[in-house]
């Protein structure tokens, strides 16, 4: 008998046939997010689940799924999953890194440019019928070419952003837990600095770290105070990396020049004060929102779920590899 797999929400169609080849699929083809109690009921007989960031795969949910063998996430981040609880049960947790690197780096740089050159404000100005003439200082923004970018986290996306920055002739600084290989630093012409020094020297600060206990609120009052008054903070990583209340205060008080955010601390809730600020560019978590990329993410998650349940090949991207030893 084929194992049973739950797909919690709507996915790109390519994922379903991959699962159906090896599993009986319970596909919730809806944009509705299953509540924790409903998720528990759905997982009672499931051996695998293909889930998304919106799904609360808590310890309680995992404990209510006695047959569960694999949790396959359609995302790079997995802070919605209690990985510790899964590991204790020997449940494989997978994610989908790599396929969204270039799309997320593109979006990061789009946000940087939009914030630097005040593009959303300019479009609002035009659409409101306020543009009556050309003025020498109308909606003037800041330079990008030749400026300094500080990249916090030099993983796949951080490296891709650095390559784009080099195309704009930017000075590239980075901070990371470990020093990059010399060849990579040479290629990117990147200099490693402590976080506080990077913040003090950067015109643009771009965040590319996973959400962990260590990185939660890594940008808060002291870090914002260390930044230049004209600097722009860009976040396409995870929302809780920034202390949003501190960010709002810093923007309101002019401690920093602006922010460009694709992720938020309590999605989809956005602080009203943040929505009212003109020096912020806000997007609804669409960093990887390219159809081909999202389709690949869904297919990869399905393939890894099927790989674990079918035992015909190893999964590609395992968050907790110790369960396979």
VEXBAKOL-660761 format. One line per field, with one value per residue: x negated, y, z negated of N, C-alpha, C in turn. Coordinates in steps of 0.1 Angstrom, whole numbers, plus 5000, padded with zeros to 4 digits. Example, Ala and Ser with C-alpha at 12.3 -4.5 7.8 and 13.67 -1.06 7.14 Angstrom:
2
n_X	4868 4872
n_Y	4943 4978
n_Z	4922 4929
ca_X	4877 4863
ca_Y	4955 4989
ca_Z	4922 4929
c_X	4868 4871
c_Y	4967 5000
c_Z	4922 4921
END
This chain:
325
n_X	4992 4995 4978 4993 4996 4999 5007 5007 5017 5026 5005 4980 4988 4970 4960 4978 4982 4956 4957 4979 4970 4957 4972 5004 5023 5034 5047 5050 5063 5064 5063 5066 5054 5047 5059 5043 5057 5071 5051 5038 5058 5058 5032 5032 5032 5012 4980 4963 4958 4963 4956 4961 4948 4968 4980 4985 4964 4961 4947 4969 4985 4968 4966 4992 4992 4986 4976 4959 4932 4917 4913 4918 4908 4920 4901 4872 4867 4877 4889 4914 4916 4912 4883 4867 4885 4893 4869 4863 4882 4872 4880 4877 4868 4872 4861 4861 4837 4814 4828 4842 4824 4813 4836 4844 4822 4823 4847 4839 4821 4838 4854 4835 4828 4853 4859 4837 4839 4865 4887 4914 4926 4925 4941 4966 4969 4971 4994 5013 5018 5002 4980 4969 4949 4914 4890 4859 4851 4870 4882 4857 4833 4809 4775 4765 4746 4712 4714 4714 4722 4734 4734 4752 4746 4733 4743 4758 4777 4767 4742 4750 4762 4740 4726 4742 4740 4714 4716 4726 4705 4701 4687 4681 4690 4690 4705 4703 4707 4685 4654 4653 4640 4608 4607 4633 4638 4620 4632 4656 4647 4649 4650 4646 4661 4667 4701 4710 4691 4695 4721 4717 4702 4716 4737 4759 4776 4780 4799 4793 4797 4805 4835 4829 4824 4803 4802 4826 4841 4816 4811 4816 4822 4795 4780 4793 4788 4761 4760 4755 4770 4782 4785 4799 4819 4823 4844 4848 4848 4858 4886 4885 4858 4854 4861 4891 4904 4884 4873 4893 4893 4867 4869 4889 4876 4855 4831 4821 4820 4839 4860 4864 4885 4894 4903 4917 4922 4945 4961 4993 4995 4989 4972 4992 4979 4957 4968 4975 4953 4932 4907 4902 4902 4925 4932 4952 4939 4926 4902 4892 4910 4914 4928 4916 4897 4911 4926 4906 4897 4920 4920 4896 4899 4919 4906 4886 4902 4914 4891 4882 4904 4906 4882 4864 4845 4821 4832 4829 4824 4818 4828 4822 4799 4789 4809 4808 4786
n_Y	4988 5022 5050 5077 5111 5144 5175 5207 5232 5252 5245 5248 5231 5211 5197 5178 5154 5142 5134 5117 5095 5080 5080 5081 5109 5135 5163 5196 5218 5247 5282 5287 5286 5259 5254 5248 5226 5214 5207 5188 5168 5161 5151 5128 5103 5105 5100 5116 5152 5180 5212 5248 5281 5292 5272 5258 5238 5226 5213 5200 5194 5176 5156 5146 5132 5102 5085 5100 5107 5125 5159 5183 5213 5240 5262 5282 5290 5277 5282 5279 5253 5229 5218 5205 5189 5173 5160 5145 5126 5113 5122 5133 5166 5188 5214 5241 5253 5272 5271 5295 5315 5335 5349 5360 5376 5394 5407 5418 5437 5452 5463 5478 5498 5509 5521 5538 5556 5566 5555 5543 5565 5584 5573 5573 5600 5609 5594 5606 5629 5651 5659 5686 5700 5700 5700 5710 5698 5678 5650 5639 5614 5592 5583 5553 5539 5533 5535 5522 5489 5469 5436 5413 5383 5360 5339 5319 5338 5362 5363 5364 5389 5405 5402 5415 5440 5446 5451 5476 5490 5492 5494 5465 5452 5427 5407 5378 5345 5329 5333 5340 5320 5327 5330 5335 5359 5375 5373 5386 5409 5416 5426 5415 5424 5432 5433 5458 5476 5473 5483 5510 5519 5515 5525 5512 5485 5451 5423 5389 5364 5334 5328 5324 5316 5331 5351 5364 5395 5407 5431 5458 5484 5493 5486 5500 5525 5526 5528 5548 5581 5585 5560 5530 5503 5470 5442 5410 5386 5371 5382 5386 5391 5417 5441 5453 5474 5490 5497 5512 5534 5544 5552 5571 5590 5598 5585 5567 5566 5552 5523 5491 5466 5432 5413 5406 5410 5398 5384 5382 5408 5442 5468 5496 5521 5518 5515 5541 5556 5575 5570 5543 5513 5488 5454 5424 5399 5387 5379 5356 5354 5344 5328 5305 5299 5295 5272 5254 5252 5240 5216 5205 5202 5183 5162 5156 5148 5125 5110 5103 5088 5069 5057 5053 5071 5094 5123 5157 5181 5184 5194 5185 5165 5146 5127 5108 5093
n_Z	5000 5008 4992 4973 4981 4971 4986 4977 4986 5016 5043 5069 5100 5108 5087 5077 5094 5090 5064 5065 5078 5060 5037 5018 5022 5002 5011 5003 5020 5018 5008 4982 4949 4929 4896 4864 4850 4871 4888 4872 4873 4900 4903 4889 4900 4919 4935 4946 4952 4972 4967 4959 4951 4937 4922 4891 4878 4851 4820 4808 4830 4843 4825 4826 4849 4855 4875 4890 4912 4927 4932 4954 4966 4985 4989 4980 4954 4921 4897 4888 4882 4857 4854 4836 4822 4843 4850 4827 4830 4851 4876 4909 4920 4946 4969 4994 5006 5028 5054 5054 5052 5071 5078 5054 5048 5070 5062 5038 5047 5063 5044 5030 5049 5054 5029 5026 5047 5044 5057 5052 5039 5059 5079 5066 5063 5090 5099 5082 5094 5090 5103 5120 5132 5142 5117 5103 5079 5075 5059 5054 5048 5034 5041 5057 5072 5067 5039 5005 4996 4970 4963 4945 4936 4956 4974 4999 5011 5001 5014 5040 5041 5035 5059 5077 5066 5071 5098 5099 5091 5064 5031 5012 4982 4956 4931 4912 4896 4901 4918 4952 4979 4993 5021 5028 5015 5029 5055 5051 5042 5015 4981 4948 4918 4883 4871 4860 4869 4897 4899 4893 4914 4937 4965 4974 4960 4961 4953 4948 4934 4917 4897 4864 4829 4823 4842 4840 4837 4842 4853 4837 4813 4805 4828 4849 4840 4846 4873 4903 4907 4931 4941 4956 4948 4958 4960 4969 4958 4930 4912 4882 4877 4875 4850 4850 4837 4828 4852 4864 4846 4851 4878 4876 4861 4876 4874 4892 4928 4943 4951 4966 4971 4974 4957 4925 4890 4878 4898 4916 4905 4904 4887 4880 4878 4894 4919 4924 4928 4951 4959 4964 4981 4989 4993 5000 4989 5013 5023 5037 5057 5085 5112 5124 5105 5081 5089 5092 5065 5053 5067 5059 5031 5031 5044 5025 5004 5015 5019 4994 4984 5003 5004 5025 5033 5019 5000 5012 4999 4967 4935 4909 4909 4892 4886 4905 4902
ca_X	5000 4987 4979 5002 4990 5007 5003 5015 5023 5024 4991 4979 4993 4959 4957 4988 4978 4944 4961 4989 4963 4953 4981 5018 5021 5045 5043 5059 5061 5070 5053 5069 5044 5053 5057 5035 5065 5074 5038 5036 5067 5053 5019 5033 5028 5002 4966 4955 4965 4957 4962 4956 4944 4980 4985 4979 4959 4956 4945 4982 4989 4959 4970 5005 4990 4978 4970 4952 4918 4911 4919 4911 4912 4919 4894 4859 4869 4885 4891 4928 4915 4904 4873 4862 4895 4892 4856 4865 4890 4866 4887 4868 4873 4865 4865 4859 4827 4808 4836 4847 4812 4812 4848 4844 4812 4829 4857 4832 4815 4849 4858 4825 4829 4866 4858 4827 4844 4878 4896 4928 4932 4926 4953 4977 4970 4976 5008 5022 5020 4994 4969 4973 4938 4901 4882 4845 4850 4882 4881 4843 4829 4795 4766 4762 4733 4700 4716 4710 4732 4730 4742 4752 4748 4728 4747 4761 4783 4758 4732 4756 4764 4727 4722 4750 4735 4701 4720 4729 4693 4702 4678 4688 4686 4699 4703 4708 4701 4672 4648 4654 4628 4601 4610 4647 4636 4614 4642 4667 4640 4657 4642 4653 4660 4677 4714 4711 4683 4702 4733 4712 4696 4724 4748 4770 4774 4789 4799 4794 4794 4817 4840 4825 4824 4791 4804 4838 4839 4802 4811 4825 4818 4780 4775 4799 4781 4748 4760 4755 4783 4788 4784 4812 4819 4831 4846 4855 4845 4869 4890 4881 4844 4854 4870 4899 4907 4872 4871 4903 4888 4855 4873 4896 4867 4845 4818 4816 4826 4851 4860 4871 4888 4902 4907 4922 4921 4958 4969 4993 4998 4979 4975 4998 4969 4948 4975 4977 4940 4929 4893 4902 4908 4930 4937 4959 4931 4926 4888 4890 4923 4912 4935 4907 4890 4921 4929 4894 4898 4930 4916 4884 4905 4927 4896 4880 4912 4915 4879 4882 4914 4904 4869 4857 4833 4820 4837 4818 4820 4823 4825 4817 4793 4786 4819 4805 4774
ca_Y	5000 5035 5058 5088 5124 5156 5188 5215 5243 5252 5245 5247 5217 5201 5189 5167 5141 5137 5127 5107 5083 5072 5082 5086 5123 5143 5176 5207 5227 5259 5291 5287 5280 5250 5257 5237 5214 5208 5201 5176 5157 5158 5144 5116 5091 5108 5096 5128 5164 5191 5224 5261 5289 5296 5261 5257 5225 5227 5200 5194 5188 5165 5145 5141 5125 5091 5079 5110 5104 5136 5172 5189 5227 5248 5275 5280 5292 5267 5286 5274 5239 5225 5209 5197 5178 5163 5152 5136 5115 5107 5127 5141 5179 5193 5227 5243 5263 5272 5275 5309 5325 5346 5357 5368 5386 5404 5415 5426 5449 5461 5471 5488 5508 5516 5529 5548 5566 5570 5551 5543 5579 5591 5568 5578 5615 5610 5589 5615 5641 5662 5663 5697 5705 5695 5709 5706 5689 5670 5636 5635 5603 5590 5576 5538 5536 5538 5536 5510 5480 5460 5424 5406 5369 5358 5326 5319 5350 5373 5363 5369 5403 5411 5402 5426 5453 5449 5456 5490 5496 5494 5488 5454 5447 5416 5401 5364 5338 5324 5341 5333 5315 5339 5331 5341 5373 5381 5374 5396 5421 5418 5427 5410 5433 5430 5439 5472 5484 5473 5492 5523 5523 5512 5533 5503 5473 5441 5412 5376 5354 5326 5331 5315 5323 5340 5362 5371 5409 5411 5445 5465 5498 5496 5484 5511 5537 5525 5531 5562 5588 5584 5546 5523 5489 5461 5429 5399 5373 5368 5394 5388 5394 5431 5445 5463 5486 5498 5502 5523 5546 5549 5559 5583 5600 5601 5579 5561 5572 5545 5509 5484 5453 5422 5403 5413 5402 5391 5384 5393 5420 5452 5478 5508 5532 5515 5518 5556 5563 5577 5565 5528 5505 5476 5443 5413 5386 5382 5378 5345 5353 5342 5316 5293 5296 5289 5259 5245 5250 5230 5203 5200 5198 5171 5152 5152 5140 5112 5103 5098 5078 5058 5051 5050 5079 5103 5136 5166 5192 5179 5204 5178 5153 5136 5116 5099 5085
ca_Z	5000 5009 4980 4974 4979 4971 4991 4968 4993 5030 5048 5084 5104 5111 5075 5074 5101 5084 5052 5068 5083 5049 5025 5019 5019 4997 5015 4999 5031 5014 5002 4968 4940 4919 4882 4858 4848 4884 4893 4864 4878 4913 4902 4880 4908 4929 4933 4952 4954 4979 4960 4963 4940 4930 4915 4877 4876 4838 4813 4806 4843 4846 4815 4831 4862 4851 4886 4898 4915 4934 4933 4966 4966 4997 4986 4974 4940 4916 4883 4885 4879 4845 4859 4825 4820 4854 4849 4816 4835 4863 4888 4918 4923 4958 4974 5008 5009 5041 5066 5053 5049 5080 5077 5041 5050 5078 5055 5029 5054 5067 5032 5027 5059 5052 5017 5028 5057 5040 5068 5049 5036 5072 5086 5059 5067 5104 5099 5075 5103 5084 5112 5129 5139 5138 5108 5102 5067 5073 5056 5055 5039 5031 5050 5055 5078 5059 5025 4997 4991 4960 4964 4932 4940 4970 4979 5014 5015 4999 5024 5053 5039 5037 5073 5083 5061 5079 5111 5096 5086 5049 5021 5006 4968 4952 4918 4912 4885 4906 4929 4965 4985 4999 5035 5029 5011 5041 5066 5047 5036 5002 4968 4936 4907 4873 4875 4856 4879 4910 4899 4892 4927 4949 4970 4975 4952 4966 4944 4955 4924 4913 4884 4853 4816 4823 4852 4836 4833 4843 4856 4827 4810 4806 4842 4856 4836 4851 4887 4908 4907 4945 4946 4959 4943 4967 4954 4977 4951 4922 4905 4868 4876 4871 4840 4858 4829 4828 4866 4866 4839 4858 4890 4872 4855 4886 4871 4905 4939 4948 4950 4977 4964 4980 4947 4914 4877 4875 4911 4925 4898 4905 4877 4887 4879 4905 4931 4925 4931 4965 4962 4963 4993 4983 5002 4992 4989 5027 5028 5047 5065 5100 5114 5126 5092 5072 5094 5089 5051 5050 5072 5051 5019 5034 5047 5013 4996 5021 5018 4980 4982 5012 5001 5038 5034 5007 5003 5017 4989 4954 4925 4898 4915 4882 4885 4916 4899
c_X	4991 4989 4988 4995 5000 5000 5012 5023 5020 5009 4991 4982 4982 4957 4966 4985 4966 4948 4970 4982 4959 4962 4995 5018 5034 5041 5053 5057 5069 5059 5056 5058 5051 5049 5049 5044 5068 5062 5035 5045 5062 5041 5020 5029 5017 4988 4957 4964 4957 4963 4955 4954 4956 4985 4978 4976 4952 4953 4958 4987 4981 4963 4983 5004 4981 4970 4960 4937 4910 4919 4912 4917 4910 4913 4880 4860 4878 4888 4905 4928 4907 4894 4868 4871 4894 4880 4857 4873 4884 4873 4878 4875 4865 4870 4861 4849 4822 4816 4841 4836 4813 4824 4848 4833 4816 4839 4850 4827 4826 4854 4848 4826 4842 4865 4848 4832 4859 4888 4911 4934 4934 4938 4965 4980 4976 4991 5018 5025 5012 4983 4973 4961 4925 4894 4869 4843 4862 4878 4866 4840 4814 4788 4766 4748 4722 4702 4712 4722 4726 4739 4741 4756 4744 4730 4750 4767 4774 4747 4738 4759 4751 4723 4730 4744 4722 4704 4723 4717 4693 4691 4686 4682 4695 4695 4709 4701 4687 4667 4649 4641 4621 4605 4624 4646 4630 4624 4651 4660 4647 4647 4651 4650 4670 4690 4715 4703 4689 4713 4728 4706 4704 4735 4761 4767 4784 4788 4802 4790 4807 4822 4837 4826 4813 4794 4817 4835 4824 4800 4821 4819 4803 4775 4781 4792 4767 4748 4759 4769 4790 4789 4798 4810 4828 4832 4854 4853 4857 4873 4885 4866 4843 4864 4878 4902 4895 4870 4881 4898 4876 4859 4881 4887 4856 4831 4812 4824 4839 4849 4867 4873 4897 4908 4909 4922 4933 4966 4982 4996 4986 4982 4981 4988 4960 4955 4976 4964 4937 4916 4891 4908 4912 4936 4943 4952 4931 4912 4886 4902 4920 4919 4926 4900 4899 4925 4918 4894 4908 4926 4905 4890 4912 4917 4889 4889 4913 4903 4878 4892 4912 4891 4861 4845 4833 4826 4826 4814 4826 4818 4818 4811 4790 4796 4817 4793 4777
c_Y	5012 5043 5070 5101 5135 5168 5198 5226 5242 5253 5245 5232 5207 5192 5177 5154 5134 5129 5115 5094 5074 5072 5084 5100 5129 5158 5187 5218 5240 5269 5293 5280 5271 5254 5246 5225 5207 5201 5188 5165 5152 5149 5131 5104 5093 5104 5108 5140 5174 5204 5237 5269 5292 5284 5259 5243 5224 5213 5193 5187 5176 5153 5139 5134 5113 5084 5088 5106 5115 5148 5180 5203 5233 5262 5272 5280 5281 5269 5282 5260 5237 5214 5200 5185 5168 5154 5142 5124 5108 5111 5136 5155 5184 5207 5229 5254 5262 5277 5289 5319 5337 5355 5365 5379 5397 5413 5423 5439 5458 5469 5482 5500 5516 5526 5541 5560 5570 5567 5550 5556 5586 5586 5573 5593 5617 5606 5598 5628 5653 5667 5673 5702 5698 5705 5702 5696 5680 5655 5631 5625 5603 5582 5561 5535 5542 5539 5523 5502 5471 5448 5416 5392 5367 5343 5328 5333 5362 5374 5368 5384 5411 5412 5413 5440 5456 5455 5471 5497 5499 5488 5477 5451 5436 5412 5387 5356 5333 5332 5333 5329 5327 5341 5338 5356 5381 5383 5385 5409 5426 5418 5424 5420 5428 5437 5454 5481 5484 5483 5507 5528 5521 5522 5525 5490 5463 5428 5399 5365 5346 5331 5320 5322 5333 5352 5369 5385 5413 5425 5452 5479 5501 5495 5496 5524 5538 5529 5546 5568 5587 5570 5540 5508 5481 5448 5420 5386 5368 5380 5396 5391 5409 5433 5456 5476 5495 5504 5514 5536 5552 5557 5572 5594 5604 5595 5572 5567 5565 5530 5503 5470 5445 5412 5411 5404 5394 5391 5377 5407 5430 5463 5491 5520 5530 5518 5533 5563 5563 5572 5550 5523 5491 5466 5431 5399 5380 5380 5367 5343 5354 5328 5303 5289 5289 5275 5249 5242 5239 5216 5197 5195 5184 5159 5147 5144 5126 5104 5096 5086 5066 5050 5047 5059 5088 5116 5146 5176 5189 5189 5197 5164 5142 5124 5105 5090 5072
c_Z	5000 4996 4983 4972 4980 4977 4986 4975 5008 5034 5063 5089 5105 5099 5073 5081 5095 5072 5055 5073 5072 5037 5028 5013 5014 5000 5011 5009 5028 5008 4987 4960 4930 4905 4876 4855 4861 4890 4885 4870 4891 4913 4894 4887 4918 4925 4938 4953 4962 4974 4965 4950 4931 4921 4902 4874 4862 4832 4811 4818 4846 4837 4819 4844 4860 4862 4894 4900 4921 4934 4943 4968 4979 4994 4981 4959 4934 4901 4879 4880 4866 4849 4848 4822 4831 4853 4838 4820 4847 4876 4896 4921 4935 4961 4988 5011 5023 5052 5065 5051 5057 5079 5065 5042 5059 5071 5044 5036 5059 5056 5029 5037 5057 5040 5020 5037 5055 5051 5063 5046 5049 5080 5079 5062 5080 5104 5092 5083 5098 5093 5122 5137 5135 5128 5105 5090 5065 5071 5057 5044 5037 5041 5047 5060 5070 5044 5018 4993 4981 4960 4951 4936 4954 4975 4994 5018 5013 5009 5037 5052 5041 5051 5081 5079 5068 5092 5111 5091 5071 5041 5013 4992 4965 4937 4918 4900 4888 4917 4942 4971 4993 5014 5037 5025 5023 5052 5063 5043 5023 4990 4956 4925 4896 4876 4872 4866 4892 4910 4899 4905 4939 4952 4971 4968 4956 4958 4951 4945 4921 4900 4874 4840 4816 4832 4849 4831 4833 4847 4847 4824 4811 4821 4851 4853 4842 4866 4891 4909 4921 4949 4947 4955 4952 4960 4963 4970 4943 4914 4891 4866 4872 4860 4846 4850 4829 4842 4868 4859 4846 4870 4887 4868 4864 4882 4883 4916 4944 4947 4962 4973 4972 4970 4934 4901 4875 4887 4909 4919 4900 4895 4885 4888 4891 4918 4934 4929 4946 4969 4961 4976 4987 4994 4994 4994 5003 5032 5038 5056 5080 5103 5116 5113 5082 5076 5091 5074 5047 5055 5063 5037 5020 5037 5034 5004 5002 5019 5004 4979 4991 5010 5014 5040 5022 5010 5005 5006 4976 4943 4913 4903 4905 4881 4896 4913 4892
END
